[in-house]
Every structure is written in structure tokens, then in C-alpha cells.
Amino acid sequence: MSVRAQQHSATVLGRERLADHLLRLRLGGEGLAGFTSTGLPDEWVALVVPGQFQSRYYTVRSWDGSELVLDVVVHNEGLVTEWAQRPEGVVGETVVVTDPKGSFTPPADAGWLMLVGDLTALPAIARICSSTDLPVRVWAEVPERPQGYLPDTVEVTWLAQPGDGQSALADVVADLTWPEGPGYFWMAGESAQMRAIRKHLMRDVRLPSEQYDVMGYWRGGQARQPRAVDPGPIWRAGKAAGKSDEEIWADYDQARDDQAREAQ
């Protein structure tokens, strides 16, 4: 039986534009009193914003015991994007985050790190670079460079994103020259690119599985589809009626079932 991750309410303390497509949210409040970091530099949380049920996953850029920082990649539309970029602001609003999870576990004998990713991976890459003493090389595919985002001491190859919703990182990895000895390769980005890269690491590079971690953060080639049922009005009506989250979830599920029957 699956168990829903522990949830924590948080207040938006600040919002800062880091680049055209990158927005920083600072979260705090008493609801984060039970929040505990995994200690892994690529840890992520699920974020639920006001008026929504569905969550989206974001890397923890930092956690100091009281303030949680998330750097959010934004587009023209999207579940979190539209809320985070509201002209009237989001400071003071309440969001929900889950307990974090992470996967960055280099082997004890690793002598080097290679980090590759697009803009969605950059928060994790930045935190990894700041938390390791190993020699690091970075390849970052971005629509624009966030100035000062990565440490000056790190060797970075900046790559132009081929287009909105596109990535060419599989070709980049195919041309990499690999260091001698054991190390660790970490990568995140578009899912199809990540699948191709995993095959390349296994079949061509023959990198041992404990020496790499490759994760799909998003799916390309698909236009964002409108939701069949907008959860916003259901959430607001449920809260106004004093319903619990479980009761509101049930109302949302019922509305989706009704919509599906009407479409038949």
C-alpha cells in the first residue's frame, strides 16, 4: 500500500526573478517546523500551490532550518508557473510541500564529478557544486545564463537550448571524454533525452550503475493540455464550506467522473 508523503504548510516569504525563466521562492513559517532535509544536494519536494490539488516537483536550493528556497523554472503557462508569476504577487500565501527525497550518492572512491542538465537541473547542479570537494565539470543547456548562479571555481560549458521545450543533451553526452578512474556522473532533464543517455552509459561507456544517476524531470514534444476539470473553484467552494482536504479531493474526483460520463 502506498503512503502519501508527509506534508508541511509554508508561507511564501519572498519572490525574486533570477532570470527570464527562473524564479526564486522563499518559504517559511511554523508549518515547516517538522521539515527535515535528507542532506542530499539534489533533494526535491512536491509543491502544491493555492487553489490546486496536483503537485509539481522542485529541487531544494537551500534549507537553513527555518527557510526553504525553491528555484522554479517558469514558462508562459503551467500549474505553478501561472500562480508564481501573478502580477499581484504571491508573498503571504500558503503552499504545501512534502518531505524531501534525494538520490545523489557518489561511490566512496569517486575521484571526479560530471554534472549535465538543462535549466530544470541547474538548482541541483548549483547545490552539488557548493557541497563537494571533488573536481567538477558542468555542462548546462539553458535559454539564458543566470549570472552568478554557479560557483566561479567550477568549470562550466554553457550550451544554448535548441528551442522552447527542446533539448539536445543526448548528443552532448555522446561526445564527452571520460576521466580516468572511478567517478560519478549526475544528469537531469527531458525524459526522452535521459532514456537515450542511460542506454549510452550502459551499452557504450559501460559505466557501472553505481557511478551514475540520470533522471527525467520533464517531457518534451507535448503541448500542455487544459485540465478537463478546473480544481480551483472546487477547492475554493470546499474551503468556504468548511470541508476537509479529503472531502474536497472526493468532490474533485466526482466532478472528473461526471465529466467523463458526459463525454461518452
C-alpha positions in Angstrom: 0.0 0.0 0.0 1.4 3.4 -1.0 1.7 6.0 1.7 1.3 9.7 0.9 4.4 11.7 1.9 4.3 13.8 5.0 3.1 17.3 4.1 4.0 20.7 5.5 2.3 24.0 5.1 4.6 27.0 4.4 4.2 30.7 3.9 5.7 32.5 0.9 8.2 35.0 2.4 9.6 36.3 -0.9 9.7 36.1 -4.6 12.8 37.0 -6.8 13.3 36.9 -10.5 16.8 35.3 -11.1 16.5 35.2 -14.9 13.7 35.3 -17.6 12.8 31.7 -17.0 14.0 31.2 -13.4 12.1 32.4 -10.3 13.1 32.1 -6.6 10.5 31.4 -3.9 11.5 31.7 -0.2 9.2 29.7 2.1 9.0 29.7 5.9 6.6 29.7 8.8 5.7 27.4 11.7 4.4 24.7 9.3 8.0 23.9 8.4 8.9 23.1 12.0 8.8 19.4 11.2 10.6 19.6 7.8 13.9 17.8 7.8 16.5 17.7 5.0 17.8 14.4 3.6 21.3 16.0 3.4 21.5 15.0 -0.3 22.2 18.0 -2.5 19.8 17.0 -5.3 16.8 16.5 -2.9 13.4 17.6 -4.1 9.9 18.3 -2.7 6.4 18.2 -4.2 4.9 21.6 -4.2 1.1 22.3 -4.1 0.1 25.9 -4.7 -3.2 27.6 -3.6 -6.3 26.5 -5.5 -4.8 23.3 -6.8 -4.6 19.7 -5.9 -1.9 18.5 -8.3 1.7 18.8 -7.2 4.9 19.6 -9.1 8.4 18.6 -8.0 11.2 21.1 -7.4 14.8 20.9 -6.1 15.5 22.3 -2.7 18.0 25.0 -3.5 18.7 25.5 0.2 17.3 24.8 3.7 18.7 26.5 6.7 16.4 25.0 9.3 13.8 27.7 9.0 13.7 29.0 5.4 13.2 26.8 2.4 14.3 28.1 -1.0 13.0 26.7 -4.3 14.1 28.0 -7.7 11.3 27.4 -10.1 11.6 27.2 -13.9 8.7 29.2 -15.4 7.0 29.3 -18.8 4.1 31.1 -20.4 1.6 28.6 -18.8 1.6 25.8 -16.3 0.3 24.7 -13.0 2.8 26.5 -10.8 4.1 28.9 -13.5 0.8 30.9 -13.7 0.5 31.2 -9.9 4.2 32.1 -9.3 4.2 34.9 -11.9 1.0 36.6 -10.8 1.4 40.3 -11.2 -0.3 40.9 -7.8 2.4 38.7 -6.1 2.3 35.6 -4.0 4.0 36.7 -0.8 2.0 35.8 2.2 0.1 33.0 0.6 0.2 29.4 1.9 1.6 26.5 -0.1 2.2 22.8 0.8 5.5 20.9 0.4 6.2 17.3 1.1 9.2 15.7 2.9 12.2 15.8 0.6 13.7 12.9 -1.3 17.1 12.7 -2.9 19.3 10.3 -4.9 22.8 11.9 -5.2 25.1 9.1 -3.8 28.6 9.1 -5.3 30.7 6.0 -4.5 33.2 6.4 -1.7 36.1 6.0 -4.2 34.8 8.6 -6.7 37.6 10.9 -7.9 35.6 13.2 -10.2 32.1 14.5 -10.8 30.5 15.3 -14.2 27.1 17.2 -14.0 24.9 17.6 -17.0 21.5 19.2 -17.3 19.1 21.8 -18.6 17.6 24.7 -16.7 15.4 22.4 -14.5 18.6 20.7 -13.3 20.5 23.9 -12.5 19.4 24.3 -8.9 20.6 20.8 -8.1 23.8 21.3 -10.0 24.5 24.6 -8.1 23.9 22.9 -4.7 26.1 19.9 -5.6 28.9 22.2 -6.7 28.7 24.0 -3.4 28.7 20.8 -1.3 31.6 18.7 -2.8 35.3 18.8 -2.7 35.7 16.6 -5.8 36.8 18.1 -9.1 33.7 19.0 -11.0 32.8 19.7 -14.6 29.4 21.0 -15.7 27.5 21.1 -19.0 24.4 23.3 -18.7 21.8 23.7 -21.5 19.9 26.9 -20.8 17.8 29.5 -22.6 19.8 32.2 -20.8 22.6 32.2 -18.2 21.6 33.1 -14.7 24.5 35.4 -13.8 26.5 34.2 -10.7 24.3 31.2 -10.2 27.1 28.6 -10.3 30.4 29.0 -8.3 33.2 30.7 -10.2 35.6 27.9 -9.2 33.6 25.3 -11.3 34.5 24.7 -15.0 31.2 25.2 -16.9 30.3 24.6 -20.5 27.2 26.7 -21.3 25.0 25.3 -24.1 22.3 27.1 -25.9 18.9 25.4 -25.6 17.8 24.4 -29.2 14.3 25.8 -28.6 11.4 26.1 -26.2 10.5 22.6 -25.0 13.5 21.1 -26.7 16.8 19.6 -25.7 19.9 18.1 -27.3 21.8 16.8 -24.3 22.0 13.2 -25.6 24.2 14.4 -28.4 26.3 16.4 -25.9 26.9 13.3 -23.7 27.7 11.1 -26.6 30.7 13.3 -27.4 32.1 13.6 -23.8 35.6 12.4 -23.0 35.5 10.4 -19.8 38.1 10.9 -17.0 40.3 8.0 -15.8 39.3 6.1 -12.7 36.1 5.8 -10.8 33.8 8.8 -10.5 30.2 9.9 -10.6 28.0 11.2 -13.5 24.8 13.0 -12.5 22.3 14.3 -15.0 18.7 15.5 -15.2 16.5 17.0 -17.9 14.0 16.0 -20.6 12.8 12.4 -20.2 13.4 11.1 -23.8 16.9 12.5 -23.7 17.6 10.9 -20.4 16.4 7.5 -21.7 18.9 7.7 -24.6 21.7 8.7 -22.3 21.1 5.8 -19.9 21.4 3.4 -22.9 24.6 5.1 -24.0 26.1 4.9 -20.5 25.2 1.2 -20.2 26.0 0.0 -23.7 28.7 2.3 -25.0 30.5 3.8 -22.0 29.8 0.7 -19.9 29.8 2.8 -16.8 28.9 0.8 -13.6 25.4 1.6 -12.4 26.7 2.9 -9.1 28.6 5.6 -10.9 25.7 7.4 -12.5 22.3 8.8 -11.8 20.2 10.0 -14.7 16.7 11.4 -14.1 13.9 12.7 -16.3 12.5 15.9 -14.9 10.0 16.8 -17.7 8.6 15.6 -21.0 9.2 17.3 -24.3 7.2 17.2 -27.5 3.8 17.6 -25.9 1.7 20.7 -25.8 0.3 21.5 -22.4 -3.3 20.3 -22.3 -6.0 22.1 -20.3 -7.4 20.1 -17.4 -10.8 18.6 -18.0 -12.0 19.9 -14.6 -10.5 23.0 -13.1 -9.8 22.2 -9.4 -9.7 25.9 -8.4 -13.4 26.5 -8.0 -13.9 23.1 -6.3 -11.1 23.9 -3.8 -12.4 27.4 -3.0 -16.0 26.2 -2.6 -14.9 23.3 -0.4 -12.9 25.5 1.9 -15.7 28.0 2.1 -18.0 25.2 3.2 -15.5 24.1 5.8 -14.7 20.7 4.2 -11.6 18.8 4.9 -8.9 18.2 2.2 -10.1 14.6 1.9 -13.7 15.7 1.3 -12.5 18.2 -1.3 -10.5 15.5 -3.1 -13.6 13.4 -3.2 -15.6 16.3 -4.7 -12.9 16.7 -7.4 -12.8 13.0 -8.2 -16.6 13.0 -8.5 -16.5 16.0 -10.9 -14.0 14.3 -13.1 -16.1 11.1 -13.1 -19.2 13.2 -14.1 -17.2 14.9 -16.8 -16.0 11.6 -18.2 -19.6 10.2 -18.3 -20.9 13.3 -20.1 -18.2 12.9 -22.8 -19.3 9.3 -23.5 
